[in-house]
Amino acid sequence: MELNENAEIDTSQVEDARGSGGGGGFGGLPIPIGGGGLTGIIVTVVLLLVGGYFGINNLGGGGGSSGSGDNTNLNQQCKQADATKLMECRNVLYINSIQAYWATEMPEAFGKQYQKATTHIFSSRVRTGCGVADSGVGPFYCPADDKVYIDLTFYQQLAKELGAPGEFAQPYVLAHEYGHHVQDLLGTEAKMRQAQNADPGNANLESVKLELQADCYAGAWAKGASSTTDTKGQKIFTSITDADIQEGLQTAGQIGDDTLQRRNGGTINPAEFTHGTSADRQKWFRTGYDSGDPTRCDTFAPGAVKEGD
């Protein structure tokens, strides 16, 4: 994977709150982590995530604003000649590419205009429209304020703790979160919540469908990423290789519910799955990539995803 050094890095799509302490001053509201390390389903009265290492936040609000951060340092860094060598600036370009893809693809595939979402970069903890989170929850999307939240140190944990060190793991994570934003815009997320409320016994299965669709959307972006451009028409990527896609698949495989349960020393319990097995996360990422068509990502179709997947 090679980024175009001449591509414009649009930092307006990001809020860098790291210098502000990650939205600090919350007076002791850490997020407890189930199981060992980060692994487990995270549930508190403050914040409720679907589970796993990254996903969509499903509390409907009550958290307040995260603030806009201060991009001064980020802007300076990303104007340097070697900006694409900096992780922060590469991540901004990944976000630029993902949103450029959906700005074109969403109207063509779904007949609806795409609305940009901001990625809020924080450190330690953050106040969101969905509640207060610390960095232990991993990246997530909050539908209440239409923002993606990430502490960039998560990538170190992804590499060291989960065995997904490849560079393409980073845009895969972001593309998955923006897949949740697309679901929010299309009303898919709201329909899924309605289905969960109507049939609580199948709530986890509905969550799995939502997460696997986000994986598929990430794969569809990966297929089209090499064609995405900045506002001046410069390509953002000069190349994306088969090895990059394999890194994305490896990442998907390392964060399946069954793999996380096994790594945490527990037994495999499909009834607790919220994101899908490693095999299915890889399958749906591959479905999106091979087809390059997000309309092929209908994980909610009858029989597309079964209990235990």
Secondary structure, 3 states (H helix, E strand, C coil): CEECCCCCCCHHHEEECHHHCCCCCCCCCCCCCCCCCCCCCCECCCCEECCCCCEEECCCCCCCCCCCCCCHHHHHHCCCCCHHHCHHHHHHHHHHHHHHHHHHHHHHHHCCCCCCCEEEECCCEEEECCEEEEHHHCCEEECCCCEEEECCCHHHHHHHCCCCCCCCHHHHHHHHHHHHHHHHHHCHHHHHHHHHHHCHHHHHHHHHHHHHHHHHHHHHHHHHHHHCECCCCCECEEECCHHHHHHHHHHHHHCCHHHHHHHCCCCCCHHHCCCCCHHHHHHHHHHHHHHCCHHHCCCCCCCCCCCCC
